[in-house]
Amino acid sequence: MDNRNGYFQLDMKADGTYIRLIPGRPDGKALEFDDLSKYLSKVKIYDYDINSLAKALTVSKEKPVECKLTLAKIPNIDEMLEVAISADKMYAEGIFYPPSVGGRRLKKDDIVDIMRKSGIKYGIIDDIIDDYIKTPIYNEVIIIARGAKPTEGKDAEIIYYFNTDKTLKPKEKDDGTVDFHQLDMISSINKGDLLAQLIPEVNGAPGTDVMGTSILPKKIMRKVLKHGRDIYLSEDGLKMFSSVSGHADLVNDKVFVSNTFEVLADVDSSTGDIEYEGNVTVKGNVTSGYSIRAKGDIIVDGVVEGARLYAGGQIVLKRGMQGMNKGTMEAEGNIITKFIENAVVKSGGYITTEAILHSKVSARGDITVGGKKGFITGGEITSGTAITVKTAGSTMGTYTLLEVGIDPKKVENYKAMQKRITGIEADLDKLLPIIDTYKRKISQGEIFSQEKLDYIRIATNNCIMLRKELKECQNQFEQLRAEIGNNDEGWIKVENIAYPGVKVVISNVIYYIKTEVHYSKFIRDRADIKIVGL
């Protein structure tokens, strides 16, 4: 029998049971003692001379050799197949053992029957079994069945044909000032423009493992084109077009278009307060006491005085804000302004300006104070990521707080959650004594009207709901506290000088500047703040 691997064969003779050890070809696998031992255990031959067999195995590396195993004469043994199924059930392996002299070889039906009894119901590889029957290969693991992997589908995709990136920063001139003529931050569109295109999802197909179990493909994401007013879709619902000329915005995966509301002069008594669905452009000033609220961007060419601005997008002030201690400015996106003085400013993105005086300023992103002046004097400046400034504080020792590493939105949520917890606990303190009093009276046999019983039931349900809400609030409170305390990625860069009176806070680690610090970067180093030169 021609076999590229070394193999063995039992021979039952008159004086006992022998085993023939046949070497394989140089390109095959050598026979190992473990292979013999495993097979002999399978055929229940246990009493044999291990040393003699080991010596015979050594000789068999070079030439065929025969070794007597036992005096006992056992019946002929047919060809055997041992089946092993992979852990993921995606393939099955088989190893064949030769028949003894006089033993019967397996037919294809026998092999398939053994595989079926092993649990294999799918993916039997007929060609490999047919090849094996023609040319047996012993002492080698063979793949005899293979499952079919599922065909993965493809998520739906939406391609937008307008600028959806609201993180673009304005260009700077050679002197470091912001070029307000080249912001390129508003996505202008014309009537009939293609806004978006939907590429539909592609469904996958299930697979099957060798045990016959269906394997489902991963779930795919389906999408639809969502939009506001003044937008229409193609007949197949796969393309989105604008019905107006103006600008386009993407908010929570929904496309909005609108015309820009333009104020040619000041926002004052002649205009009243402005509230608009899209962008607002003001060619003049925004005077004290008036407000602008826009779901898009706000651009003001003049000065904003003690006014109130809110933008769902970005705010650009080409001159600046003189808040007069009552002006506020808040944007969900970025804020770009010439200066900020005596105002409260909040940004959901970054803030770029040339000066901040005695103001409370916070941003989830970077706060950059550069240009020709680049100074922060007085007030509280908080960034979730980084602060860059040329000069911080003043020679007069003006108290100035620079804080980074804590997302202002998280701090706001943290304080709101703390307040809510206090409120819930106060409500429970009022409810619990009342409920306990009624329960005690009921247990003593006192009879109440249906109205009071309904009151007790409602109060008890309220108490249960408050306790549930309290637990949820406490979990969120602890999570926020951990996030605020563990962040150490923020930094503060002083490109010129920081004066005494400046307080530096990086993720709750505090450092007071007592002597002038020049050209330095403040970073958190575990529980300390480290100053490194630029």
N, C-alpha and C positions, 0 to 999 in steps of 0.2 A: 504494500500500500504506500503510494507516494504522498508524503506530507512534508511541507517545508519546515514545520516545527518538530522538535523532539517530542515523542509520545511513547505510550506504553500499551501493552495488550496482555491480558490474562490468558493462560493456557492451562486447562485442566487435564493432567496426565494421570496415568494409573497409580503413580506413587505420590501424588499430591498436586498442589496448585502452584504454578510457576507464573512469573511475570517477565515479559520481554520488554526490554528498554531499547528503543530505536532512536538514534541521534537524528536531528533535523539537518537541513541544509544550512550553509553559513549565513544565509540571509534570513533565517528563521529564528524562532525563540527556543532557547535551551530548556530542557526539562528540569524542573526544580523538585526538591524533596517534598515541599509543601503540597505540590500538585498531586504527587503519589499518595501522600498521607491522607489528603482530603478525599481522594477517590476510594481508597481502601476502606475508609470509615463509612462511605456511602454504601459500599457493597458488603459491609459488616464483616470485614476481615481485620481482626484486631491482633491476633496472636502470630506475630512474625518477627524475624530477627532484624531489628532496625539497623544494626551495624553492617550486616551483610548487604542489606538493601542500599545503604549509603555508599558502600564501596562499589557495588555494581553500578550505581548511578554515576559515580566518578568515571568508571571505565567507559560507560555508555556515551560519554561526551565525544569519544573518538570512533567507537564501533558498536554495533549491536551486541547486547549481552543478555543472558537469561539468568534469572535468580529464582531459586525455590523459596516460596513464601511459607508454606505450611504443608503438613502431611495430609491435612483434610482435603477431600475432593469435593468441590462445591459445584452446583449446577452452572451451566453456561449462562453468561450475562449478556443481554442485548445492548446495543448502542444506547447511550443515555444523553439527555439534554437537560441542563440546569438553566433556569430562567431567572433573571433579576430585572426588576422594574426600577427605573430611576426615581429619585425623590420627588421630582416635579411631574412624574408620570408621562413625560413627553417622549420617552424612548424605552425600549426593552432590549436587554443584552442576553445572549445565549452562549453557553460554552458546552461543546459536545465531548463526550467520553467514548472511546472506541469500544466495540463489542469484544468479548473474549473470543478466542479461537472456537469457532462453531456457533458463536452467538449471531443474532439477527441484527441487520442494520435497520435504522428507522426509515420509513417511507414518508413522503410529504404529508399524507393524511395524519400519520402518527405525530409528526412535528407540530402540525397545526393544532391537533387535539391537546398536546401538552401545553401549548401556549394558551389555548382557550381555558384550560383548567387552572392556569396561573392567573387568569383574570384579564388577559389581553383580548380585547374585542375590536380593536381598530388599528389600522396602519401596518398590518403584517406585510413584510417586504418579500414578495414572492420570488423576485429575481435572485435575492441573496440565498433563499432557501433552496431554489433550484440549482444554483451554482454549487452550494454545499453538497447537495446530494450527488452531483456529478464528480466533484473534487472535494472530498472531505478535508477539513482543516481542524485538527485537534489542538488542545492546549492553547486556545486563543479565544478571547472574548469577541463575539460578533454581534453587530447591531441587527436584530431580527424584526423589529417593529419600530415605527416612528410616528408620533402624533403630528397633527397639523396645528401650527400656531394660528391664533386669530389674525385676521387682516385688520390692522388698525385703521380707523377712519381719520378724518382731518377736520379740525375745528373750523367753524365759519370765521371769516375774516372781513373786516371793514377797512377799506382804504379811504382816507380823507384827503381831499384835494385842496385843503387850505391849512394854514399854519395852526397846529394844535399845541405847539410848544410854548408855554407861557414863562419859561425860565430864561429866555434870551436876555442878556444884559445889554445896556446901551453902549454904543461906541464912545471911546474917549478921544479927546484931542491930544495933541502933543504935550500940552501944558497940564494934562490930567483932568481937565474939566469935561463934563458930559456934553456931547453934541446932540442937542435936542432936535436937530433937523434931520437926523438919521437914526431914528429909533427903530423903525421897521417892526413894530411889535403888534400892530393891529392887522387882522386878516381881512383885507378889503376884498369884496366880491361884487360882481355885476349880475344884473338880471339874466337868468337863463344859465348861469354858470353851473357846472357839475360840482357838487359839494362832496359827495361820497358815493362809494360803490360797494355793494355787498357781494362777497364771494361765498356762495352757500357752502354748508358743511357737506362732507362726504362720509356716508355711513360705512362702518366697518362690517366685517363678517366674522361669525364665531368660528373657533377652531375646535378640535377634538383631541383629547389625550388618548393614550393607548388603552386605557380602561373604558373608553367609550363615553367619557364625561365631556359635556360641552364646555368650552372655555370662551367666555364672553370678551369681546374687545373692550378697551377703555371707553368710558363715556365721552362723547364729543360735545362740544359747546355750540349751541345754536344761537344765532344772533339775528336781530332785525334792525332795520334802519329807523332810529327814533329821532323825532324832530318836533320843533315848535311851529309857530305860524309862518306864513309866507314861504313855505317850502312844499314842493310836490315831488312825487315819486313816479318813475316810469311804470308802464303797465305791468311789467313782471315784478315790480317791487324791488329791483336790484340796484337802481340808480336814483340819486337824490339831487334835485335841482333847486335853485333859488328863484323865488318869484319877484324879488326886489334887489335893487342895488344898495349896498351898504357894507356890513361886515358880518363875519360868521364867527361863532364861538362854540366850543365843545364843553358842555357842562354835564358831568355824570353820564357820559356816553350819549347825550342828547344834543343834537345840533340846533342852534338858534341863529337866526339872521334878523337884522333890523337896520333901519336907517339910523344914522347918527344925529342926535339932537344937538343943534349948534346954537349957542348964545353969542350973538355978535358983539355985545358990550358986556357990562357988569351983571352979575347976579345980585339983584338988589330988590328994592320995592317995585320996580317995573316988571320983574319976572316972578317974584315970589319964590317959594321953595320949589325945587325941581325934583321930580321923581320920574325915572324913565327906565323902560325895559332894556334899552341897549346902551350905547356909548353916549357920553355927554362931552361936548367940547365948548369951552368958554374962552372967548377971545379977550375978555377984559379981566376984572378982578371978581373975587367972591367976597362980598362985604360982610361985615360982622353981623351975626344974628340969623343969617340965612343958611340953608342946607341944600346939598345935592345928594341924591340917593340914586345910584345907577346899578343895574344888573350887569352892565358891561364895564368899560373903562371910563375914567374921568381924566380929561386933559385940560389944564388951565394955563393960559398964556401969561396971565398977570399974577397978582399976589392974592393969596387966601388969607383973610383976616380971622377974626374970632368966629369962624363958621364951622359947620359940621359937614364932613364929606364921608360918604360910604360907597364903596365900589365892589361889585361882585367880581370884577376883574382887577385891573391895575389902576394906579393913580400916578399921573405925571404932572408935576407943577414946575413950569419952566422958570419961575422966579422963586417961590418959596411960600412958607406959612408963618405968619405972625399971629400966633394963637391968642394973645392977650389973656392968657390963663383961662380961656374958656373954649378955645378951638380944639376940635377933635378931627382925626382923620383915620379911617380904617379901610383896608383893602384886603380882599381874599387873596389877591395876587401880590405883585411887587409894588413898591413905592419908590418913585424917583423924583427928587425935589432939590431945589437950589439950597434951601436952608430950612431949619425947623426951630422955631423960637416960642417958648412959653405955650406948649401945646401937648396934647396926648395923642400919640400915633401908634397904630397897630397894623402889622403887615403879616399876611399869611405866606408871603414869599420872602424876598430880600428887600433891603432898603439901601438906596444909594443917595448920598447928599454931600454937601460941602461944609456944612456946619450944623451943630445941634447945641442950642442954648437953653438951659433950665427947662427941660422937657422930659416927659415920660414916654420913652420910645421902646417898642418891643417888636420883634420879628421872629418868625419861625426859621428863616434862613439867615444869610449873612447880613451884617450891617457894615457898610463901607462909607467912611467919612474921609473924602479925599479932596481932589482939586487943588486950587491955590491955597485955600485956608485949611481945611481938614481938621477942624478942632471940635472937641466936645467939652463944654463947660457947664457944670451943674446938671442936676436931674438924675434920672435913672434910665440906663440904656441896657436892654435885655435882648440877647439873641440866642436862638436855639443852637446855633452852630459856631459863629465866629464874629468878632468885631475887629475891624481894621481902622485905625485912626492915626493922624499925624501927631496931634497934640491933645492930651487929656488933662482936664483940670485947668488950674490957673495959678499964677504966682501968689494970689491972695489965699490959696488953700481952699478954694471952693469945693464943698462936698460934691463928689461925682461918683456915681455907682456904675460900674461896667460889669455886667453879668452874662456869662455864656454857659452853654452845655445843658440848659433846661428849656425845653420847648414851652414857650409862653402859653400855648393852648392847653398843654397838659397841666400846667400850674393853675390855669383858670378852671379846668375840670376838677383838679384836686381840691381847690377851695370850695367850688360848688358842691362837690360830693361831701366835703366836711360839713358844710352848712346843712345839707339835706339830712345827714346822719343825726346832727343835733336836733333838727326839727322832728324827725321820726321818734327819737328817744323822748322828746318832750310830749308828743302825742300819746305815746305808750304810757308815760307816767300819769297822764290824765285818765286814760281808758282803763288801765288795769285795776286800780282801786275800785272803780265803779262796778266792773264786771265781778270782781271778787266779792263785793258787798251783796250783789244780787244772788250770786251762786250760794253764798252762805245762808241767805234768807230762804232760798228755795229748798236747801237741804234741811232747814228747820221746819219746813212744812208750810211756809207762807205762800198764799195764792196770789198771783198777779193777773191783771187784765191782759187781754190779747195784745193790746197796744204796747204794754210794757214788755211782754214776752218778745214781740217783734223787735223792739228796741234792743233788748239783750242779744238777740240773734244777730242783728246788724252790727252791733258793737263788737261782738265776738269775731265775726267775719272780718271786720275792719282790723281788729287786733292781729289776726292770722296774716292778713295781707301786709300789714305794716312790718311784722316780724320777718316775713319773706323778703320784702323790699330792703329792710335793714341789713339782712345778711348779704344780699347782692351788692348793696352800696358799700358795705365794709370790705368785701372782696375786691371791688374796683378801687376803693380807697387805698388798700394795701398794695395793690398792683401798681397804681400810679406812684405811690410813695417810693416803691422799690425802683421803678423806672427813673424817677427824678434823682434818686440818690446814687444810682449805679453808673450813670452816664459820665464818662470822663474824656469825651472826644473834643470838647470845645476848646477854643484858644482865642487869645486877644493879642493883636499885633499893634505896637506903638512905633510908628515910623520916624518919630522925632523925639518927643519928650512927654513923660507923664509926671505931673507935679504931686507933691504931698497933698493929701486930702482926697485922693482917688482911692476908692475901695474896689478891689478886684474880687469877683466871685466866679469860680468855675465849678459847677456841679456841687454847690453847697460848701465848697472849701473856700475860706475867706483869706484875703491878703490885703493889708493896709499899706499903701505907699507912704513911707515916712521921709524918704529922701528922693531927689529927682532920679528918674530912670530914663535912660536914653536908648533908642534904637533896639528895642527888645521885644521878645515874644513871651507871653505868659501862658504856660501850659500846666495841666494837672499832672502831678507825679504822686500817685496813690493818695495819701491823706494830706499832701502838701501842694503848694503851687511853686513851680520852678520857673525861673526867669532865664531865658537863653538869648544870646545876642543875635541880631539879624545879620 
